[in-house]
Amino acid sequence: MILSKTLAAWALGAAPWGLAAACLSDAEVSALMARWTETLPAANPEVQSEADAACTRAKLNALQLQRFNKVIGYKAGLTNPAVQKRFNHDQPVWGKLFDSMVLDNGAVVDARFGARPLFEADLLVRVKSAAIQDAKTPLEVLQHIDQIIPFIELPDLVVETPSKLNGAAIGALNVGARLGVAGQPIQVPAARGDRHALHEALRDMTVVLSDHQGNTLGIGKGGDIMDHPLNAVVWLAQAIGQEGLRLQPGDVVSLGSFSPLLPPKPGLKVVATYQGLPGAQPVSVQFK
């Protein structure tokens, strides 16, 4: 009950500063999109409330949709308390994922794929049923997804001074969605008992991010994301619902960071493994 109330409060996205909404102008968002397209640092957006973020993100998404063909899903960001602390924010944020953003396992990517490129261990899930919109628990989420997909996200914080970003600004920037590398999907079992076992494995798994020599770059637990990673889906469904959106069959959802956000370097190969998650194969990306 406490968790569900917390999720609902997060979904409402009330501005903690009590400031009136002040969306970035069309010209400011166009300039931001131009810098994003050119992979050059943009001015930090001056947004201080969730309303600022939602309005600015909507304008940015409209411009991004002109570049891409369609929205393929959503990403939940700042779902890990360690990442929230880094950006001095106490709730998640969300953005849209577009086609061509998700690359195949083993992809070779320019180390300067963005203005402020980073990488992190993540997971995707794929929606099976629109009933997921009303899911209130991770077990209910499992009933309405058909795949869990190992994922290394490659976000781009875009701006001139990432250290000065707050949570609202990250939301305005579409949570830095740029690229990601997806591994081999794990099929969600139909049997209820098997789903219960998968539910526990997701919570208890250890996610390890390492280089090609086996050196550990980052490590986290499944429960580091909102006590259970599928709580990110519960939160996201509620959050996008506040803006009249709904998760649909075929949508993918990025759950957030199991590892620290790290900068890529040419020649680095990164591998994410999901220890304790049955059927999970490593996913990797090579930077050039």
LUMMARPA-135013 format. One record per residue (C-alpha): residue in one letter; x, y, z; residue number from 1. Coordinates in Angstrom, 3 decimals. Example, Ala and Ser with C-alpha at 12.3 -4.5 7.8 and 13.67 -1.06 7.14 Angstrom:
BEGIN
r->A&px->12.300&py->-4.500&pz->7.800&k->1;
r->S&px->13.670&py->-1.060&pz->7.140&k->2;
***
This chain:
BEGIN
r->M&px->0.000&py->0.000&pz->0.000&k->1;
r->I&px->2.811&py->2.410&pz->0.878&k->2;
r->L&px->4.587&py->1.631&pz->-2.383&k->3;
r->S&px->1.421&py->2.086&pz->-4.463&k->4;
r->K&px->0.779&py->5.469&pz->-2.839&k->5;
r->T&px->4.359&py->6.496&pz->-3.518&k->6;
r->L&px->4.072&py->5.438&pz->-7.154&k->7;
r->A&px->0.894&py->7.440&pz->-7.518&k->8;
r->A&px->2.539&py->10.507&pz->-6.008&k->9;
r->W&px->5.508&py->10.157&pz->-8.348&k->10;
r->A&px->3.172&py->9.777&pz->-11.317&k->11;
r->L&px->1.462&py->13.055&pz->-10.481&k->12;
r->G&px->4.812&py->14.773&pz->-10.829&k->13;
r->A&px->4.023&py->17.748&pz->-8.630&k->14;
r->A&px->6.644&py->20.456&pz->-8.861&k->15;
r->P&px->8.635&py->20.492&pz->-5.612&k->16;
r->W&px->9.596&py->24.109&pz->-6.053&k->17;
r->G&px->6.041&py->25.443&pz->-6.300&k->18;
r->L&px->6.882&py->27.440&pz->-9.426&k->19;
r->A&px->4.546&py->28.257&pz->-12.294&k->20;
r->A&px->5.130&py->26.384&pz->-15.556&k->21;
r->A&px->7.490&py->28.074&pz->-18.000&k->22;
r->C&px->7.946&py->25.920&pz->-21.076&k->23;
r->L&px->10.922&py->26.551&pz->-23.338&k->24;
r->S&px->9.940&py->28.526&pz->-26.406&k->25;
r->D&px->9.625&py->26.933&pz->-29.833&k->26;
r->A&px->12.825&py->28.689&pz->-30.869&k->27;
r->E&px->14.719&py->27.383&pz->-27.846&k->28;
r->V&px->13.540&py->23.821&pz->-28.467&k->29;
r->S&px->14.445&py->24.083&pz->-32.163&k->30;
r->A&px->17.943&py->25.202&pz->-31.175&k->31;
r->L&px->18.170&py->22.290&pz->-28.731&k->32;
r->M&px->17.089&py->19.844&pz->-31.437&k->33;
r->A&px->19.647&py->21.272&pz->-33.877&k->34;
r->R&px->22.458&py->20.763&pz->-31.378&k->35;
r->W&px->21.149&py->17.252&pz->-30.580&k->36;
r->T&px->21.154&py->16.391&pz->-34.292&k->37;
r->E&px->24.689&py->17.714&pz->-34.731&k->38;
r->T&px->25.850&py->15.924&pz->-31.525&k->39;
r->L&px->27.050&py->19.232&pz->-30.125&k->40;
r->P&px->26.491&py->20.455&pz->-26.553&k->41;
r->A&px->23.386&py->22.601&pz->-26.132&k->42;
r->A&px->22.585&py->25.256&pz->-23.571&k->43;
r->N&px->21.248&py->23.834&pz->-20.307&k->44;
r->P&px->17.440&py->24.140&pz->-20.355&k->45;
r->E&px->16.102&py->26.485&pz->-17.706&k->46;
r->V&px->13.234&py->24.356&pz->-16.422&k->47;
r->Q&px->12.367&py->24.002&pz->-12.756&k->48;
r->S&px->9.068&py->22.099&pz->-12.598&k->49;
r->E&px->7.524&py->18.912&pz->-13.936&k->50;
r->A&px->5.141&py->21.048&pz->-15.977&k->51;
r->D&px->8.127&py->22.804&pz->-17.592&k->52;
r->A&px->9.621&py->19.419&pz->-18.368&k->53;
r->A&px->6.444&py->17.924&pz->-19.843&k->54;
r->C&px->5.809&py->20.878&pz->-22.133&k->55;
r->T&px->9.406&py->21.088&pz->-23.322&k->56;
r->R&px->9.679&py->17.329&pz->-23.826&k->57;
r->A&px->6.490&py->17.340&pz->-25.909&k->58;
r->K&px->7.922&py->19.992&pz->-28.220&k->59;
r->L&px->11.233&py->18.146&pz->-28.495&k->60;
r->N&px->9.469&py->14.822&pz->-29.174&k->61;
r->A&px->7.476&py->16.445&pz->-31.985&k->62;
r->L&px->10.712&py->17.520&pz->-33.664&k->63;
r->Q&px->12.290&py->14.114&pz->-33.075&k->64;
r->L&px->9.304&py->12.434&pz->-34.700&k->65;
r->Q&px->10.119&py->14.381&pz->-37.873&k->66;
r->R&px->13.587&py->12.781&pz->-37.834&k->67;
r->F&px->12.461&py->9.254&pz->-36.947&k->68;
r->N&px->9.527&py->7.249&pz->-38.289&k->69;
r->K&px->7.673&py->6.306&pz->-35.130&k->70;
r->V&px->7.680&py->5.951&pz->-31.361&k->71;
r->I&px->8.580&py->2.389&pz->-30.308&k->72;
r->G&px->8.197&py->2.802&pz->-26.565&k->73;
r->Y&px->9.338&py->4.696&pz->-23.509&k->74;
r->K&px->12.219&py->4.953&pz->-21.083&k->75;
r->A&px->12.006&py->5.451&pz->-17.348&k->76;
r->G&px->14.928&py->7.392&pz->-15.941&k->77;
r->L&px->16.173&py->8.202&pz->-12.453&k->78;
r->T&px->14.637&py->4.959&pz->-11.192&k->79;
r->N&px->17.754&py->4.110&pz->-9.190&k->80;
r->P&px->18.307&py->6.073&pz->-5.939&k->81;
r->A&px->22.025&py->6.387&pz->-6.699&k->82;
r->V&px->21.252&py->8.134&pz->-10.002&k->83;
r->Q&px->18.575&py->10.284&pz->-8.343&k->84;
r->K&px->21.180&py->11.426&pz->-5.845&k->85;
r->R&px->23.565&py->12.362&pz->-8.646&k->86;
r->F&px->20.960&py->14.725&pz->-10.082&k->87;
r->N&px->19.439&py->15.841&pz->-6.767&k->88;
r->H&px->15.994&py->14.509&pz->-7.625&k->89;
r->D&px->13.660&py->12.255&pz->-5.658&k->90;
r->Q&px->11.415&py->10.734&pz->-8.341&k->91;
r->P&px->11.700&py->9.096&pz->-11.765&k->92;
r->V&px->11.282&py->10.861&pz->-15.099&k->93;
r->W&px->10.356&py->9.529&pz->-18.526&k->94;
r->G&px->10.968&py->9.983&pz->-22.223&k->95;
r->K&px->10.058&py->8.423&pz->-25.567&k->96;
r->L&px->12.059&py->5.890&pz->-27.578&k->97;
r->F&px->12.047&py->6.092&pz->-31.363&k->98;
r->D&px->12.811&py->3.586&pz->-34.086&k->99;
r->S&px->16.488&py->3.317&pz->-35.081&k->100;
r->M&px->17.515&py->4.036&pz->-31.488&k->101;
r->V&px->17.803&py->0.324&pz->-30.588&k->102;
r->L&px->20.775&py->-1.468&pz->-32.161&k->103;
r->D&px->21.613&py->-5.167&pz->-32.418&k->104;
r->N&px->23.775&py->-7.007&pz->-29.908&k->105;
r->G&px->27.489&py->-6.490&pz->-30.562&k->106;
r->A&px->26.967&py->-3.223&pz->-32.424&k->107;
r->V&px->30.023&py->-1.074&pz->-33.107&k->108;
r->V&px->29.294&py->2.518&pz->-32.119&k->109;
r->D&px->31.344&py->5.695&pz->-32.364&k->110;
r->A&px->32.553&py->6.627&pz->-28.876&k->111;
r->R&px->31.330&py->10.133&pz->-29.633&k->112;
r->F&px->27.804&py->9.060&pz->-30.534&k->113;
r->G&px->26.385&py->12.090&pz->-28.730&k->114;
r->A&px->27.315&py->15.473&pz->-27.355&k->115;
r->R&px->27.682&py->14.034&pz->-23.842&k->116;
r->P&px->27.699&py->10.259&pz->-24.431&k->117;
r->L&px->27.387&py->7.700&pz->-21.633&k->118;
r->F&px->26.630&py->4.009&pz->-21.197&k->119;
r->E&px->24.842&py->1.962&pz->-18.535&k->120;
r->A&px->23.437&py->-1.506&pz->-17.885&k->121;
r->D&px->19.665&py->-1.555&pz->-18.358&k->122;
r->L&px->16.782&py->-3.877&pz->-19.314&k->123;
r->L&px->13.950&py->-3.616&pz->-21.825&k->124;
r->V&px->10.573&py->-5.285&pz->-21.542&k->125;
r->R&px->8.092&py->-5.693&pz->-24.397&k->126;
r->V&px->4.396&py->-5.106&pz->-23.853&k->127;
r->K&px->2.032&py->-7.964&pz->-24.769&k->128;
r->S&px->-1.299&py->-6.511&pz->-23.643&k->129;
r->A&px->-2.704&py->-3.013&pz->-23.250&k->130;
r->A&px->-4.012&py->-4.192&pz->-19.859&k->131;
r->I&px->-0.513&py->-3.447&pz->-18.544&k->132;
r->Q&px->-1.683&py->0.147&pz->-18.198&k->133;
r->D&px->-3.612&py->-0.874&pz->-15.085&k->134;
r->A&px->-0.919&py->-3.091&pz->-13.534&k->135;
r->K&px->-0.215&py->-2.224&pz->-9.912&k->136;
r->T&px->2.488&py->-4.767&pz->-9.039&k->137;
r->P&px->5.500&py->-6.394&pz->-10.738&k->138;
r->L&px->3.620&py->-9.709&pz->-10.887&k->139;
r->E&px->0.770&py->-8.014&pz->-12.732&k->140;
r->V&px->3.295&py->-6.465&pz->-15.124&k->141;
r->L&px->4.661&py->-9.955&pz->-15.856&k->142;
r->Q&px->1.191&py->-11.056&pz->-16.970&k->143;
r->H&px->1.200&py->-8.379&pz->-19.673&k->144;
r->I&px->4.722&py->-8.533&pz->-21.130&k->145;
r->D&px->6.098&py->-11.246&pz->-23.391&k->146;
r->Q&px->9.832&py->-10.458&pz->-23.455&k->147;
r->I&px->12.585&py->-9.275&pz->-21.138&k->148;
r->I&px->15.569&py->-8.031&pz->-23.119&k->149;
r->P&px->19.154&py->-7.435&pz->-21.892&k->150;
r->F&px->20.030&py->-3.869&pz->-22.823&k->151;
r->I&px->22.988&py->-1.505&pz->-22.667&k->152;
r->E&px->21.604&py->1.991&pz->-22.936&k->153;
r->L&px->23.685&py->4.704&pz->-24.590&k->154;
r->P&px->22.173&py->7.971&pz->-23.357&k->155;
r->D&px->23.307&py->11.464&pz->-24.259&k->156;
r->L&px->22.977&py->14.228&pz->-21.666&k->157;
r->V&px->23.375&py->16.740&pz->-24.525&k->158;
r->V&px->24.051&py->19.905&pz->-22.560&k->159;
r->E&px->27.078&py->22.093&pz->-21.960&k->160;
r->T&px->27.083&py->21.478&pz->-18.187&k->161;
r->P&px->25.589&py->18.062&pz->-17.297&k->162;
r->S&px->26.571&py->18.473&pz->-13.634&k->163;
r->K&px->24.038&py->21.321&pz->-13.340&k->164;
r->L&px->21.106&py->19.309&pz->-14.675&k->165;
r->N&px->18.198&py->18.794&pz->-12.311&k->166;
r->G&px->15.489&py->16.158&pz->-12.618&k->167;
r->A&px->13.079&py->18.447&pz->-14.446&k->168;
r->A&px->15.730&py->19.352&pz->-17.004&k->169;
r->I&px->16.527&py->15.681&pz->-17.597&k->170;
r->G&px->12.841&py->15.084&pz->-18.250&k->171;
r->A&px->12.777&py->18.023&pz->-20.656&k->172;
r->L&px->15.699&py->16.456&pz->-22.540&k->173;
r->N&px->13.657&py->13.278&pz->-23.136&k->174;
r->V&px->15.813&py->11.638&pz->-20.461&k->175;
r->G&px->18.794&py->11.701&pz->-22.802&k->176;
r->A&px->17.404&py->8.993&pz->-25.116&k->177;
r->R&px->19.864&py->8.494&pz->-27.985&k->178;
r->L&px->20.824&py->4.838&pz->-28.599&k->179;
r->G&px->20.975&py->1.416&pz->-26.985&k->180;
r->V&px->22.038&py->-2.145&pz->-27.755&k->181;
r->A&px->19.557&py->-4.975&pz->-27.228&k->182;
r->G&px->20.506&py->-8.586&pz->-26.568&k->183;
r->Q&px->18.665&py->-11.880&pz->-26.926&k->184;
r->P&px->15.109&py->-11.702&pz->-25.554&k->185;
r->I&px->13.964&py->-13.904&pz->-22.684&k->186;
r->Q&px->10.425&py->-15.177&pz->-23.226&k->187;
r->V&px->8.103&py->-14.637&pz->-20.273&k->188;
r->P&px->6.547&py->-17.993&pz->-19.282&k->189;
r->A&px->2.810&py->-18.509&pz->-19.394&k->190;
r->A&px->2.623&py->-20.653&pz->-16.258&k->191;
r->R&px->1.888&py->-18.678&pz->-13.105&k->192;
r->G&px->4.428&py->-20.542&pz->-10.991&k->193;
r->D&px->7.159&py->-19.893&pz->-13.541&k->194;
r->R&px->6.267&py->-16.200&pz->-13.593&k->195;
r->H&px->6.602&py->-16.107&pz->-9.793&k->196;
r->A&px->10.101&py->-17.584&pz->-10.099&k->197;
r->L&px->10.994&py->-15.028&pz->-12.774&k->198;
r->H&px->9.628&py->-12.242&pz->-10.571&k->199;
r->E&px->11.990&py->-13.252&pz->-7.766&k->200;
r->A&px->14.940&py->-13.688&pz->-10.135&k->201;
r->L&px->14.483&py->-10.172&pz->-11.528&k->202;
r->R&px->14.476&py->-8.720&pz->-8.024&k->203;
r->D&px->17.470&py->-10.708&pz->-6.796&k->204;
r->M&px->19.702&py->-10.815&pz->-9.903&k->205;
r->T&px->23.144&py->-9.194&pz->-9.976&k->206;
r->V&px->23.848&py->-7.051&pz->-13.033&k->207;
r->V&px->27.526&py->-6.705&pz->-13.907&k->208;
r->L&px->28.986&py->-4.290&pz->-16.432&k->209;
r->S&px->32.513&py->-5.208&pz->-17.471&k->210;
r->D&px->35.089&py->-4.565&pz->-20.181&k->211;
r->H&px->36.395&py->-7.135&pz->-22.687&k->212;
r->Q&px->39.160&py->-8.121&pz->-20.258&k->213;
r->G&px->36.652&py->-8.963&pz->-17.541&k->214;
r->N&px->37.323&py->-5.908&pz->-15.389&k->215;
r->T&px->34.195&py->-4.809&pz->-13.536&k->216;
r->L&px->33.001&py->-1.332&pz->-14.515&k->217;
r->G&px->29.793&py->-1.318&pz->-12.507&k->218;
r->I&px->27.563&py->-3.654&pz->-10.559&k->219;
r->G&px->24.008&py->-3.532&pz->-9.222&k->220;
r->K&px->21.080&py->-5.608&pz->-8.022&k->221;
r->G&px->17.682&py->-5.996&pz->-9.613&k->222;
r->G&px->16.063&py->-4.460&pz->-6.549&k->223;
r->D&px->18.156&py->-1.300&pz->-6.927&k->224;
r->I&px->15.466&py->-0.074&pz->-9.306&k->225;
r->M&px->12.455&py->0.902&pz->-7.188&k->226;
r->D&px->12.761&py->-2.275&pz->-5.037&k->227;
r->H&px->11.857&py->-4.361&pz->-8.111&k->228;
r->P&px->12.742&py->-3.390&pz->-11.716&k->229;
r->L&px->9.188&py->-3.954&pz->-12.946&k->230;
r->N&px->7.966&py->-1.254&pz->-10.560&k->231;
r->A&px->9.459&py->1.091&pz->-13.169&k->232;
r->V&px->6.768&py->-0.122&pz->-15.581&k->233;
r->V&px->4.031&py->0.453&pz->-12.978&k->234;
r->W&px->5.325&py->3.981&pz->-12.431&k->235;
r->L&px->5.723&py->4.709&pz->-16.141&k->236;
r->A&px->2.194&py->3.578&pz->-17.019&k->237;
r->Q&px->0.796&py->5.913&pz->-14.373&k->238;
r->A&px->3.056&py->8.790&pz->-15.423&k->239;
r->I&px->2.285&py->8.679&pz->-19.145&k->240;
r->G&px->-1.381&py->8.187&pz->-18.303&k->241;
r->Q&px->-1.326&py->11.651&pz->-16.739&k->242;
r->E&px->-0.623&py->12.962&pz->-20.256&k->243;
r->G&px->-3.255&py->10.883&pz->-22.004&k->244;
r->L&px->-0.870&py->8.177&pz->-23.235&k->245;
r->R&px->-1.124&py->4.409&pz->-22.795&k->246;
r->L&px->1.253&py->1.522&pz->-23.237&k->247;
r->Q&px->0.336&py->-0.560&pz->-26.288&k->248;
r->P&px->1.218&py->-4.100&pz->-27.449&k->249;
r->G&px->4.670&py->-4.085&pz->-29.036&k->250;
r->D&px->5.927&py->-1.087&pz->-27.064&k->251;
r->V&px->9.269&py->-1.534&pz->-25.333&k->252;
r->V&px->10.077&py->0.029&pz->-21.975&k->253;
r->S&px->13.580&py->0.803&pz->-20.727&k->254;
r->L&px->13.653&py->0.314&pz->-16.948&k->255;
r->G&px->16.652&py->2.425&pz->-15.909&k->256;
r->S&px->20.199&py->2.113&pz->-14.594&k->257;
r->F&px->21.555&py->-0.934&pz->-12.807&k->258;
r->S&px->25.060&py->0.557&pz->-13.004&k->259;
r->P&px->26.737&py->3.954&pz->-12.837&k->260;
r->L&px->26.593&py->6.189&pz->-15.911&k->261;
r->L&px->30.029&py->5.981&pz->-17.521&k->262;
r->P&px->31.694&py->7.709&pz->-20.514&k->263;
r->P&px->32.696&py->5.583&pz->-23.530&k->264;
r->K&px->36.238&py->5.501&pz->-24.930&k->265;
r->P&px->37.474&py->4.379&pz->-28.356&k->266;
r->G&px->38.553&py->0.727&pz->-28.276&k->267;
r->L&px->36.439&py->-0.133&pz->-25.226&k->268;
r->K&px->34.124&py->-3.149&pz->-25.416&k->269;
r->V&px->31.427&py->-3.252&pz->-22.763&k->270;
r->V&px->29.531&py->-6.371&pz->-21.703&k->271;
r->A&px->26.482&py->-6.564&pz->-19.433&k->272;
r->T&px->25.614&py->-9.859&pz->-17.732&k->273;
r->Y&px->22.586&py->-10.692&pz->-15.623&k->274;
r->Q&px->23.662&py->-13.209&pz->-13.004&k->275;
r->G&px->20.786&py->-15.166&pz->-11.529&k->276;
r->L&px->18.323&py->-14.325&pz->-14.318&k->277;
r->P&px->17.513&py->-17.625&pz->-16.084&k->278;
r->G&px->17.992&py->-17.528&pz->-19.848&k->279;
r->A&px->19.748&py->-14.156&pz->-19.867&k->280;
r->Q&px->22.631&py->-13.988&pz->-22.334&k->281;
r->P&px->25.283&py->-11.234&pz->-22.215&k->282;
r->V&px->24.775&py->-8.118&pz->-24.315&k->283;
r->S&px->27.724&py->-6.091&pz->-25.601&k->284;
r->V&px->28.717&py->-2.960&pz->-27.467&k->285;
r->Q&px->32.080&py->-2.013&pz->-29.011&k->286;
r->F&px->33.171&py->1.621&pz->-29.131&k->287;
r->K&px->35.376&py->2.848&pz->-31.962&k->288;
***
